[in-house]
Amino acid sequence: MSVHVGLARAEEARATMVELFPEGFEEVDEAGGIELAAYTDAAGEERLWHFFGSARGDEVEAGWEDRWRIFHRPVHVGRLWIGPPWEQASEDVLVVVIDPGRAFGTGSHPTTQLCLQFLQELEPSSLLDVGCGSGVLSIAGALLGFHPVVGVDIEAPSIEATRDNARSNGVEIDARLVRAEDPLPSAEAAVANISIASVEALAGRLDARLLVTSGYFISEQPVLSGYRHADRRAMNEWASDLYERA
Ligand SMILES: C[S@@+](CC[C@H](N)C(=O)[O-])C[C@H]1O[C@@H](n2cnc3c(N)ncnc32)[C@H](O)[C@@H]1O
């Protein structure tokens, strides 16, 4: 399901979508506004209708797979090109081909792009990707030299998508289904593009020296026990932070 919103309501609409779909949603710029979309069922459709009323867009009914293609456009982030299988990458880039299936993470969302920026600035090491979704950050990490790479997610379709995408990109990712409270594997660096509440809950469960976080707005700043804040990036009202073990 998708909604079209004018620029004046964009920030409020994004905040609503974060609450309605904490597992993730997509965003594309349109003339005079933005389109926000989430993979959802009838219950999600009802929630969208409740919050957006007449602003609700057309249903993604028959042929929704094709319709999703409008949200899956290639992006360049530093040395990385992230795009769908039906697009052609330019030369001299590290190519990350993502077919998200029903998992979040085409690479185009600002929070994903901000995490990709930080990953390119870190010294490659072992990597834990918490909330791997389509596997986009795990795969980019592996291509950048991080090893081993473990991706965890609370949703089974994300694990399936991460494994499929890792295979088609020719990289090795250990993708594991976890519950929100499960212990997590240790790694030198971790990346977590999840909600701010989940990011804050994560710090105590994590054994990583470096932590890249995102999934929240520039007006928000996670407070992470045991970590000190090192850097911050922002894009289209979304923020990403780098933390180091205190
Ligand atoms: C916004 S998507 C990020 C996907 C991808 N990493 C990216 O950056 O594009 C968030 C993902 O985190 C997962 N998730 C949410 N809370 C989680 C938690 N506490 N532990 C692990 N995964 C979580 C969701 O199922 C979803 O796949």
PDBQT file of the ligand as one rigid body, heavy atoms in Angstrom, charges set to zero:
ROOT
HETATM    1  C1  LIG A 301      14.519  -0.510   8.272  1.00  0.00    +0.000 C 
HETATM    2  S1  LIG A 301      14.795  -2.207   7.921  1.00  0.00    +0.000 S 
HETATM    3  C2  LIG A 301      16.533  -2.196   7.494  1.00  0.00    +0.000 C 
HETATM    4  C3  LIG A 301      16.904  -3.161   6.390  1.00  0.00    +0.000 C 
HETATM    5  C4  LIG A 301      18.325  -3.014   5.864  1.00  0.00    +0.000 C 
HETATM    6  N1  LIG A 301      19.289  -3.320   6.906  1.00  0.00    +0.000 N 
HETATM    7  C5  LIG A 301      18.576  -1.616   5.352  1.00  0.00    +0.000 C 
HETATM    8  O1  LIG A 301      19.372  -0.898   5.962  1.00  0.00    +0.000 OA
HETATM    9  O2  LIG A 301      18.006  -1.222   4.325  1.00  0.00    +0.000 OA
HETATM   10  C6  LIG A 301      14.749  -2.861   9.546  1.00  0.00    +0.000 C 
HETATM   11  C7  LIG A 301      14.860  -4.373   9.626  1.00  0.00    +0.000 C 
HETATM   12  O3  LIG A 301      15.128  -4.699  10.980  1.00  0.00    +0.000 OA
HETATM   13  C8  LIG A 301      14.356  -5.792  11.400  1.00  0.00    +0.000 C 
HETATM   14  N2  LIG A 301      14.268  -5.617  12.861  1.00  0.00    +0.000 N 
HETATM   15  C9  LIG A 301      13.512  -4.733  13.561  1.00  0.00    +0.000 A 
HETATM   16  N3  LIG A 301      13.775  -4.826  14.878  1.00  0.00    +0.000 NA
HETATM   17  C10 LIG A 301      14.739  -5.773  15.025  1.00  0.00    +0.000 A 
HETATM   18  C11 LIG A 301      15.450  -6.329  16.133  1.00  0.00    +0.000 A 
HETATM   19  N4  LIG A 301      15.209  -5.932  17.387  1.00  0.00    +0.000 N 
HETATM   20  N5  LIG A 301      16.367  -7.292  15.907  1.00  0.00    +0.000 NA
HETATM   21  C12 LIG A 301      16.621  -7.717  14.647  1.00  0.00    +0.000 A 
HETATM   22  N6  LIG A 301      15.972  -7.253  13.561  1.00  0.00    +0.000 NA
HETATM   23  C13 LIG A 301      15.054  -6.276  13.743  1.00  0.00    +0.000 A 
HETATM   24  C14 LIG A 301      13.074  -5.697  10.587  1.00  0.00    +0.000 C 
HETATM   25  O4  LIG A 301      12.450  -6.963  10.460  1.00  0.00    +0.000 OA
HETATM   26  C15 LIG A 301      13.604  -5.140   9.244  1.00  0.00    +0.000 C 
HETATM   27  O5  LIG A 301      13.953  -6.190   8.353  1.00  0.00    +0.000 OA
ENDROOT
TORSDOF 0
